[in-house]
Amino acid sequence: MLRRITGLLLLTAAALLIHGYHPYAEDSEIYLPGVLKILNPSLFPTNAEFFGEHAGHTLYPNLIAFSVRATHLPLPWAAFLWHLTSIVLLLAASWRLATALFEDDRARWAAVSLMAVLLTLPLAGSALLILDQYLNPRNLAAFAALFAIAEMLHRKYGRATLWLLFAAAMHPFMAAFAIMFCLWMAFLNSVRPRFLGFAGEAQPIAAKPSVLVAFALPFGITFEPPPPQYHEVALRQPSHFILRWEWYEWLGVIGPVLVFWWIASWARRRGFANLELISRAMAPFVFVAMLAAIGLGIPARFEALTRLQPLRCLALCYMVLVVVGGGLIGQYLLQRHTWRWLALFLPLAFGMHFAQAQVFPASASVEWPWSAPRNPWAQAFEWIRANTPVDALFALDPRHMELPGEDENGFRARSERGMLADLVKDKGACSMFPPLSVKWAEQIADEKNFQDFGNEDFERLRKKYGVSWVVIQQTAAQKSHLALGCPYENSAVRVCRVP
């Protein structure tokens, strides 16, 4: 046991260094403000609904806020420790699943090692990774879902139910796929009990649909007709429409289906009952999701239903595929040959690390909670947090998270200040909660051509929305010759008051 715990901790440390840590990046802009709002209700008096809808459908912000208050740790430290916990628990879940599939410890460690190295593997065109480089509810739901599948195979149905309940509390939408997959595995085994069993046993999985089926639908999804503004939001969400995916992203869906079909046949011939069951369950599970995604993406009248995103089931598929693939490689290829382990995992680790460095080129690989940011946008946002009023409302380029050098730093998450709607993350909230698209579209229209704004434009935003501060790129500020007081500037931006 001590050896296993030590190994998991060492792999967690390696995973952190390989994939990095960026606490305010990407979807942190959606999830972290919900935690901040609980800790300090005076924050975000304007536009809180762009993150509040997500926060209102999960217990994630309550859990993180409670841990901050209970431990008296600053939020950056608490988030960092939770992120490490999510990694180690995902690796532990990978071990637990591997024990249900493989008897050889080498196969189990290879499965866990491969998971550690591939944490930030993109999942086809779904805009998801196996595990993100920052804390969010998907990460917590991910390890819970994998534990649930593992416990189903170990016939620990009470434990599986508890893990599914935890996943549903953290991220109901992602948990729905895990619940449906567990029910699907139970059904397959009940009609073909030879799929499951150790040493020739044929004991069916006795899932309890009455307990689980209530959680099988994504929470918070309504089916009322969306407002007309929703169409613009939908056009900006290519991940919702499989027909807009690139050809290689299609391979990321079709490939795992074919691989699992092959593994199911191979496992049956060799008597790996659990491996056969999970593979035979996963292949049609993903294939049906692909057909559903195609069906929802074709008729225009189904545009609002594409937010159901059936292919988010790829998160489960890829986690299981990594465990299964790693186990088979460890058992039949790597074996006891140290040089083979190094030849496989070292290039993979360096390749994944290099890929992450390209995603966040202007930031440190690991943004430690005790260190100051080196990214100039992040530096400006932290100056704002320390030097502007709590109720200040900011205007930024609505595409700022996509600008070169910005590294997808979330303004609300990092500065703890409100802003007008943006074109990157706020549209994601609107895509899931269509009524938000009305307010979003109005603000986006008022921010059009932000990089060319002059004094009269900022005055217009002040009168209409109460904008009191702006963040302007240095190039734009120099071209516009704005008559604004700018108490902070660096190589990338100026932070200016709107008089």
Secondary structure, DSSP 8 states (H G I E B T S, - for coil): -HHHHHHHHHHHHHHHHHH-B-TTBTTHHHHHHHHHHHH-TTS--SSTHHHHHHHTT-SHHHHHHHHHHHHT--HHHHHHHHHHHHHHHHHHHHHHHHHHH-S-HHHHHHHHHHHHHTTT-B-TTSS-BSS-SS--HHHHHHHHHHHHHHHHHTT-HHHHHHHHHHHHHH-HHHHHHHHHHHHHHHHHHHH-GGGS-STT--------HHHHGGGSS-TT---S---TTHHHHHHT-GGG-GGGS-HHHHHHHHHHHHHHHHHHHHHHHHT-HHHHHHHHHHHHHHHHHHHHHHHHHSSGGGGGGGGG-GGGGHHHHHHHHHHHHHHHHIIIIITT-HHHHHHHHHHHHHHHHHHHHHHSTTS-SB--TTS---SHHHHHHHHHHHHS-TT-EEE--TTGGGSTTTTTB-HHHHH--EE---SSSHHHHHHHSTTHHHHHHHHHHHTTTGGG--HHHHHHHHHHH---EEEEEHHHHHHHT-----SEE-SSEEEEE--
